[in-house]
Amino acid sequence: MDKDPKISAPPALLDAPGGIFISYSHKDRKYLDELHLHLAHYVREVSTVYWDDTKILPGGRWNDELKNALKTARIAIFLVSVNFFASDFIIKREMIPLLQAAQKGEVKIISVIVGACAFKDSELSKFQSMNAPSVPLNQMPRGKRDKIWAKAAQFCSEVLAGK
C-alpha cells in the first residue's frame, strides 16, 4: 500500500478528538488492509484519524500508544472472528475498556463479522453489527465485502462529523 502521510498519521494526531480505534487479530490482517482502503478517502478528505497497531513505528512505546488510542477513541471497530475471541490481549486490553467506554456513551461500537465465531454469545452482540453474524466476510465475494467496508467507513465519517 502506498504510504500517504495523513493515512499514516503520527500518534500525536490522536490527541485530537475523533479517533477510530481498530481492534483485530493479526491472523485477520487481510481484512484490516481492506478496511484501510475504504477509510483512505475519509482520512484524506475529512481528516478522519484511525489507529491500529500498524501505526506503531519502530522504537515507539507501544503500550503508551495503545493507551492513548483507547483514551481518545470515539469509535471502536472490531474485526470479529474466532482469532479475535481467542486473543486474551484483545479481549482484556482492548475490548473490555472500549465496552466500558461505550456504556458511558463515550465510544460507538462497530463490529464487522470476519468469520464464524461466538459473536452472538459475546458482549459485542448487544451492539448492532455491520453484517449479519450468519454472513461473515470470509464467506462473501470481494464486491459484497466492499459494500460492508464502504458502509462502515461512511458510518464512521458521519459519527465523527456529528451527524
Summary of the structure (lengths in Angstrom):
residues: 163
radius of gyration: 14.6
end to end distance: 30.4
largest distance: 41.0
contacts: 484
relative contact order: 0.18
helix: 55%
strand: 14%
